[in-house]
Amino acid sequence: MTDREALYRAILDDPDNDTLRLIYADSLEEESDARRAAFVRAQVTLARQPDYEPESIRLRFSEVSRADPDWLNEFPLPDGIEWSREPFRRGLPAAIVATDATTFLSHAKELLTRFPIESLDLGVARLGEASDFADSRWIARLVRLSLLQGMGGSSAWRLLHSHHYLRLRELQIGAALTTEESATVIVRTPIFKQLTALSCRADRGGGMLVSQLTRLADPPQLLTLNLSGIRLNPAPLSQLLAAPALAGIQELDLSDNNLGASTVEAMARAPLPRMRSLKLQRTRPEEAGIEALATAPFLRGLRSLQLGGNHLAAPAALAIADTPNATQMRVLDFRENRLGDRGAIALAQSPHLRSLVHLDLANNLIEDDGAMALAESAALTGLICLDLGGNLITPAIARRLREHWGERVLL
C-alpha cells in the first residue's frame, strides 16, 4: 500500500478530519496531480465557510473549484446507483443517488468501503424496506439524507427511528408528503432534534410540516431551512416566522412561493437576528415588499439577498441602494428583473453597498448608461463578480466594462 493509499484509507476511517484531506492533497501534488490537489484544497475551504464570504466567492468563480468531468470515470458505480449532480464533498466523491433503499443496502458495504459517502438521495423509500434501512450500520456515515418522493407516516416512522444516524444533520423531504401523520412522525423522530438543515420542497404537503414546526416548543437548532416551492400560504408563514424553530435560522429559502407584498412586509417585522442568507426568488414581493424589506432590522446582519425572477423595476433597486441596513451585504442577486438603467445607476452609486463582492444583474434590460455607471462606480470596488449577461449593452461599452473589471465581469 502506497502512502497515498494509506491516507485515503485514513480518510475513510475518519471522514470529518480535514487535516487528512489536506495532507492527501499534498500527496496528489507530489505525484504531479496539481489540478486535483488544488480542487481538494478549494473544496475543503468552501466547506468551512458560508458561500457569501469573499474567499468562497473567489473560489466558486475560479477554475480551481471545478471538477474535471473525467474524474468520475475513475469511480464506476453498480446498477441502480449514480453519482449525484454535485458528487464531490471536500474534494472526494461522496454523494450518490439510489433508486430505492434495497438497492442501496445491497451495495452499501462495497460503496462505503471505497468512498467517503456522506450524502444519499433515495428515489423511493417503501414501507417494506424502511426497517432494514434503519437497521443498517452503514447509515452511520450519512450526513445528509434526501427522500426524493417523500413518504407516508408508517414509512417515516420505520425509516427515521434508528440509533445509527450518528452524523446525520441534513434531511430533505421530497414530493408526496401528503398527510398530517407524515409530518407529525418526522418531527417526533429521534433524529429530528439533531438536524441543522431541513428542506421540504416542491410539494403542497410541505405546509403540513410548516404547521408542525410552528407548534414545536423545543425545536432542533436549525441553521438552514428550505421551503421553496411548497405553495406556502401567507398566514402559516407569518406564524412560522415568529416560532421558536426559526430563532437560530441563518439561511432561509422561500423561493418559488407566491408570497406577495403583504407576506414580505410581515417578514420584514419578524425577529430573525441570526439570519445571514435570504432567498426570495420568484416570490412576487412587488416593490412594496422590497421597500418594507429594506427597513427590516435583520437586514443589518444579512450577507446574501437573492431576489431573482420577480419582475421588479427600478424602485426595488433604489430601496436596497438607499438603505443603510445593507452595509454588511456581500451578495445581491437581482437576476431576471426589470431594473433598467435607473436601477443599475442607483446600485452603482450607493454608499451602502461597498461590502458587495457579488452583484448579479443579468437579464435586467440594462443599457449603456447603466453599464457605464457600473464601470465607473467608486462604491463597488470590492466586486469579485459582476454578472451583466443578457442585457442590452453595445460592444463598445462591453469593451469598457472588460477594461475596468477584467475577468470579474460576465457579459
Phi and psi in degrees as a GROMACS rama.xvg file:
@    title "Ramachandran Plot"
@    xaxis  label "Phi"
@    yaxis  label "Psi"
@TYPE xy
-74.8435  167.89  THR-2
-61.252  -38.8822  ASP-3
-67.8926  -39.5718  ARG-4
-63.6462  -38.925  GLU-5
-64.365  -40.1872  ALA-6
-61.9812  -43.2344  LEU-7
-61.7906  -41.5932  TYR-8
-64.0436  -37.1848  ARG-9
-64.3612  -36.9024  ALA-10
-65.584  -40.8439  ILE-11
-60.8112  -36.1984  LEU-12
-77.3778  -25.8781  ASP-13
-137.701  69.5749  ASP-14
-66.8085  -17.4911  PRO-15
-86.1953  -3.85631  ASP-16
-85.8601  99.7149  ASN-17
-70.7094  -26.1308  ASP-18
-60.6606  -40.5895  THR-19
-61.7888  -38.3981  LEU-20
-67.813  -37.3873  ARG-21
-69.5508  -36.5108  LEU-22
-65.7055  -38.3329  ILE-23
-60.9954  -39.7696  TYR-24
-62.0854  -41.0105  ALA-25
-60.3401  -40.2369  ASP-26
-67.2498  -34.8264  SER-27
-62.4819  -43.512  LEU-28
-65.35  -39.0974  GLU-29
-63.5089  -25.4643  GLU-30
-98.5023  22.9618  GLU-31
67.2301  31.2402  SER-32
-116.132  64.1352  ASP-33
-65.7439  -35.029  ALA-34
-64.4638  -44.6715  ARG-35
-70.0965  -34.2283  ARG-36
-61.4965  -44.8422  ALA-37
-64.7205  -36.1542  ALA-38
-63.6231  -44.8538  PHE-39
-61.0371  -46.5125  VAL-40
-62.1714  -41.9498  ARG-41
-63.446  -43.5961  ALA-42
-68.451  -34.9116  GLN-43
-63.123  -43.4776  VAL-44
-62.5451  -45.1062  THR-45
-62.3338  -34.9814  LEU-46
-72.0635  -20.3876  ALA-47
-87.7777  -11.9295  ARG-48
-143.211  157.291  GLN-49
-62.695  156.834  PRO-50
-76.0977  -2.28737  ASP-51
-95.5876  -3.13302  TYR-52
-70.0744  144.545  GLU-53
-53.006  -41.875  PRO-54
-64.7339  -37.052  GLU-55
-65.2964  -44.4012  SER-56
-59.4668  -45.8981  ILE-57
-60.6919  -42.8727  ARG-58
-70.369  -41.5185  LEU-59
-65.2232  -26.3181  ARG-60
-100.017  17.2768  PHE-61
-116.989  156.555  SER-62
-62.7022  -27.7107  GLU-63
-62.3377  -25.137  VAL-64
-92.0156  1.5978  SER-65
-100.083  126.638  ARG-66
-73.8222  145.926  ALA-67
-73.6399  122.841  ASP-68
-55.8518  -26.6487  PRO-69
-72.2964  -18.4743  ASP-70
-58.966  -39.1648  TRP-71
-66.3758  -20.1757  LEU-72
-64.5777  -19.126  ASN-73
-79.8646  -10.0888  GLU-74
-125.667  71.1509  PHE-75
-65.2411  148.99  PRO-76
-120.26  155.109  LEU-77
-70.5615  165.026  PRO-78
-57.64  138.975  ASP-79
89.1637  -5.65346  GLY-80
-123.145  133.893  ILE-81
-133.39  157.355  GLU-82
-72.9577  144.964  TRP-83
-72.2951  173.388  SER-84
-60.8035  -34.4957  ARG-85
-121.709  85.2518  GLU-86
-79.0894  -19.8034  PRO-87
-90.2041  138.328  PHE-88
-128.924  118.513  ARG-89
50.302  42.5882  ARG-90
92.8435  -11.6423  GLY-91
-126.065  152.564  LEU-92
-67.9326  121.965  PRO-93
-148.697  4.47915  ALA-94
-127.101  121.019  ALA-95
-126.502  162.852  ILE-96
-122.351  128.6  VAL-97
-116.775  141.066  ALA-98
-63.0982  -33.8606  THR-99
-161.14  174.431  ASP-100
-65.5593  -38.7887  ALA-101
-62.7677  -41.4029  THR-102
-61.7247  -44.1605  THR-103
-61.3424  -47.1282  PHE-104
-62.5424  -36.1578  LEU-105
-69.9195  -18.1578  SER-106
-119.128  5.83405  HIS-107
-59.4979  -47.5016  ALA-108
-61.6123  -45.7813  LYS-109
-60.2091  -44.935  GLU-110
-69.0427  -46.358  LEU-111
-83.3928  -7.9108  LEU-112
-93.6448  -8.24999  THR-113
-103.872  -31.0672  ARG-114
-134.558  150.95  PHE-115
-81.7218  60.9039  PRO-116
-62.1762  128.967  ILE-117
-133.679  -7.87671  GLU-118
-129.573  128.162  SER-119
-131.514  125.95  LEU-120
-103.153  120.807  ASP-121
-100.499  122.364  LEU-122
-64.8126  -42.9091  GLY-123
-138.805  139.765  VAL-124
-123.615  86.478  ALA-125
-75.8345  153.5  ARG-126
-58.3033  -42.5182  LEU-127
-67.5682  -20.2307  GLY-128
-96.5762  -16.0796  GLU-129
-61.4111  -43.3218  ALA-130
-66.2574  -42.9281  SER-131
-62.0547  -39.5564  ASP-132
-62.5911  -47.6386  PHE-133
-64.7906  -26.6471  ALA-134
-84.8118  -8.83557  ASP-135
-75.9106  130.493  SER-136
-70.0209  -17.5627  ARG-137
-71.5437  -20.8029  TRP-138
-71.2728  -8.43474  ILE-139
-63.6663  -19.0369  ALA-140
-79.5815  -18.2103  ARG-141
-75.1274  131.605  LEU-142
-99.7023  -31.5235  VAL-143
-131.893  131.785  ARG-144
-127.152  125.677  LEU-145
-119.768  126.351  SER-146
-105.533  97.5199  LEU-147
-65.5874  -30.4746  LEU-148
-111.234  20.6063  GLN-149
66.2313  -161.552  GLY-150
-171.349  157.098  MET-151
-82.3856  175.751  GLY-152
-62.439  -43.9678  GLY-153
-66.235  -41.6529  SER-154
-63.4777  -42.0795  SER-155
-61.8306  -42.8567  ALA-156
-60.2712  -47.3934  TRP-157
-71.9018  -38.409  ARG-158
-72.2567  -38.8859  LEU-159
-98.3213  -11.1355  LEU-160
-86.7426  90.1094  HIS-161
-151.126  142.954  SER-162
-89.572  3.69876  HIS-163
-86.7307  -13.6855  HIS-164
-78.0683  65.2107  TYR-165
-72.5874  -33.6629  LEU-166
-104.296  -7.41671  ARG-167
-62.2095  124.995  LEU-168
-129.883  -15.6194  ARG-169
-127.297  129.115  GLU-170
-129.258  128.12  LEU-171
-120.231  126.584  GLN-172
-106.543  126.674  ILE-173
-91.2865  -153.396  GLY-174
-68.4245  167.29  ALA-175
75.7734  20.4114  ALA-176
-85.6382  88.6536  LEU-177
-112.288  -1.31731  THR-178
-124.552  152.943  THR-179
-63.7579  -31.7186  GLU-180
-61.8421  -42.4828  GLU-181
-58.6157  -48.1404  SER-182
-64.0895  -40.3135  ALA-183
-62.8397  -44.3615  THR-184
-62.1364  -43.6892  VAL-185
-58.571  -46.9588  ILE-186
-74.3672  -13.1094  VAL-187
-102.947  -0.431538  ARG-188
-74.0026  153.167  THR-189
-58.5344  -33.4465  PRO-190
-74.2984  -19.0813  ILE-191
-60.5037  -36.8265  PHE-192
-68.7124  -19.2461  LYS-193
-94.3531  -1.43504  GLN-194
-72.7408  142.598  LEU-195
-113.888  -13.125  THR-196
-138.437  131.107  ALA-197
-133.576  133.29  LEU-198
-132.682  128.772  SER-199
-134.099  102.896  CYS-200
-120.793  151.025  ARG-201
55.4895  44.6938  ALA-202
-160.135  138.411  ASP-203
-64.8872  -24.4407  ARG-204
-68.2085  -14.2482  GLY-205
-60.0415  -25.7306  GLY-206
-61.2441  -29.7108  GLY-207
-68.5988  -38.2138  MET-208
-68.1969  -37.1229  LEU-209
-59.471  -42.4148  VAL-210
-60.5516  -41.6005  SER-211
-66.7355  -42.6554  GLN-212
-60.588  -39.8703  LEU-213
-62.6742  -34.0663  THR-214
-86.714  -9.39908  ARG-215
-70.9262  124.048  LEU-216
-82.3819  -26.8669  ALA-217
-128.675  72.4626  ASP-218
-78.4487  168.597  PRO-219
-68.144  165.047  PRO-220
-84.7696  67.3825  GLN-221
-67.3542  133.561  LEU-222
-105.617  -29.7524  LEU-223
-128.849  130.098  THR-224
-133.738  121.76  LEU-225
-115.62  111.75  ASN-226
-121.244  34.2564  LEU-227
-72.4053  136.903  SER-228
68.7922  27.8611  GLY-229
-104.267  14.3799  ILE-230
58.1505  46.2708  ARG-231
-72.8602  128.913  LEU-232
-82.8309  151.924  ASN-233
-58.3029  -41.9071  PRO-234
-62.9157  -50.6217  ALA-235
-61.0912  -36.0657  PRO-236
-65.9447  -42.8889  LEU-237
-59.8046  -39.097  SER-238
-68.4048  -39.7836  GLN-239
-64.5268  -39.2268  LEU-240
-60.0947  -26.4392  LEU-241
-97.1188  0.188301  ALA-242
-83.0787  155.899  ALA-243
-57.9711  -26.3023  PRO-244
-61.5204  -24.2522  ALA-245
-101.533  5.95607  LEU-246
-61.0154  -35.1944  ALA-247
-107.012  9.79227  GLY-248
-61.8712  131.659  ILE-249
-107.778  -29.6562  GLN-250
-130.216  123.975  GLU-251
-129.032  124.834  LEU-252
-118.374  112.781  ASP-253
-116.681  19.5091  LEU-254
-59.3307  155.41  SER-255
62.1579  29.2092  ASP-256
-118.96  137.779  ASN-257
-82.094  78.6875  ASN-258
-76.8522  -43.0633  LEU-259
76.6918  171.398  GLY-260
-65.0477  -41.1992  ALA-261
-64.1828  -37.8803  SER-262
-69.3488  -40.8328  THR-263
-66.4019  -35.3414  VAL-264
-62.7638  -40.6253  GLU-265
-65.5626  -39.0129  ALA-266
-60.5489  -38.0896  MET-267
-62.2175  -22.8889  ALA-268
-92.0956  -5.86915  ARG-269
-74.5551  145.644  ALA-270
-82.5073  98.004  PRO-271
-129.162  64.9346  LEU-272
-67.4242  -21.4001  PRO-273
-100.516  -1.95247  ARG-274
-67.6846  131.791  MET-275
-119.214  -19.9003  ARG-276
-138.296  128.194  SER-277
-131.564  124.59  LEU-278
-112.643  119.379  LYS-279
-128.335  41.9664  LEU-280
-73.0616  135.122  GLN-281
54.3564  48.9661  ARG-282
-116.505  -2.57166  THR-283
53.9649  56.1508  ARG-284
-76.2507  -16.0086  PRO-285
61.243  166.49  GLU-286
-61.4733  -35.2706  GLU-287
-62.6342  -38.9642  ALA-288
-66.2089  -40.1777  GLY-289
-68.3366  -37.6918  ILE-290
-62.1542  -39.3856  GLU-291
-67.6794  -40.7909  ALA-292
-60.6285  -35.346  LEU-293
-63.9197  -20.9378  ALA-294
-97.3922  -3.16665  THR-295
-64.2927  132.744  ALA-296
-58.1505  -35.1963  PRO-297
-69.4902  -15.9837  PHE-298
-62.6182  -25.4717  LEU-299
-63.5692  -30.2054  ARG-300
-97.732  -4.80516  GLY-301
-70.9666  136.005  LEU-302
-107.413  -24.3472  ARG-303
-139.777  127.704  SER-304
-132.377  121.487  LEU-305
-117.665  119.318  GLN-306
-127.253  27.0025  LEU-307
-66.8501  151.212  GLY-308
68.2075  33.9619  GLY-309
-115.41  9.50478  ASN-310
57.268  33.0781  HIS-311
-81.5785  139.485  LEU-312
-100.794  -172.983  ALA-313
-53.5228  -38.5712  ALA-314
-55.9708  -30.5795  PRO-315
-65.6119  -42.1568  ALA-316
-66.0607  -38.8912  ALA-317
-63.0171  -38.8707  LEU-318
-61.9642  -42.3512  ALA-319
-72.714  -40.2878  ILE-320
-65.1864  -31.0569  ALA-321
-89.166  -10.3004  ASP-322
-89.5231  129.046  THR-323
-70.489  -7.56191  PRO-324
-71.7212  -10.284  ASN-325
-96.4358  13.3468  ALA-326
-69.6654  -18.2295  THR-327
-99.7963  0.885013  GLN-328
-72.3624  135.172  MET-329
-114.231  -27.2971  ARG-330
-125.343  124.964  VAL-331
-130.87  118.955  LEU-332
-117.603  108.412  ASP-333
-112.666  22.8718  PHE-334
-52.5579  141.281  ARG-335
58.7206  53.5131  GLU-336
-125.514  -158.022  ASN-337
-133.191  48.675  ARG-338
-69.3883  -33.8438  LEU-339
63.2027  -170.749  GLY-340
-63.283  -40.346  ASP-341
-59.8007  -44.3704  ARG-342
-66.5491  -42.1175  GLY-343
-63.3727  -40.7895  ALA-344
-64.7513  -41.3726  ILE-345
-60.7454  -43.7124  ALA-346
-66.9719  -40.8928  LEU-347
-64.3361  -31.225  ALA-348
-98.8195  0.128829  GLN-349
-69.2548  128.17  SER-350
-78.851  -7.03195  PRO-351
-95.8943  -3.25308  HIS-352
-112.308  26.0141  LEU-353
-68.5983  -17.2624  ARG-354
-86.6128  -5.05653  SER-355
-61.1912  135.635  LEU-356
-117.427  -15.9424  VAL-357
-140.599  119.716  HIS-358
-125.234  119.406  LEU-359
-109.936  110.842  ASP-360
-123.313  27.7676  LEU-361
-62.493  142.092  ALA-362
55.5186  60.6628  ASN-363
-130.965  19.8205  ASN-364
59.3831  29.5724  LEU-365
-82.3732  133.239  ILE-366
-112.473  -160.078  GLU-367
-64.8202  -37.3146  ASP-368
-63.1155  -45.4238  ASP-369
-66.0347  -40.0999  GLY-370
-64.6795  -40.0899  ALA-371
-65.8287  -38.1699  MET-372
-60.7488  -38.8655  ALA-373
-69.5135  -38.0932  LEU-374
-65.8425  -31.9682  ALA-375
-101.254  8.25725  GLU-376
-62.1629  129.656  SER-377
-90.3221  -8.18485  ALA-378
-97.0873  -34.2166  ALA-379
-94.5709  40.3744  LEU-380
-73.1379  -16.7032  THR-381
-91.9666  5.44802  GLY-382
-62.337  131.362  LEU-383
-95.2533  -30.0359  ILE-384
-143.622  128.11  CYS-385
-123.09  113.684  LEU-386
-100.921  114.458  ASP-387
-121.727  22.6322  LEU-388
-61.9458  146.472  GLY-389
76.7251  13.1068  GLY-390
-98.3862  179.458  ASN-391
-102.194  54.098  LEU-392
-99.2079  130.638  ILE-393
-72.4861  158.531  THR-394
-56.7331  -36.7355  PRO-395
-64.325  -43.9137  ALA-396
-72.587  -32.5788  ILE-397
-60.1579  -39.1314  ALA-398
-64.7317  -39.2668  ARG-399
-61.4342  -41.3359  ARG-400
-62.3409  -43.3716  LEU-401
-67.7509  -35.3942  ARG-402
-63.2527  -37.3846  GLU-403
-81.6175  -45.8029  HIS-404
-100.404  -16.4906  TRP-405
61.8461  -135.576  GLY-406
-74.889  -4.72003  GLU-407
-76.1136  -15.1092  ARG-408
-103.344  137.491  VAL-409
-110.402  124.711  LEU-410
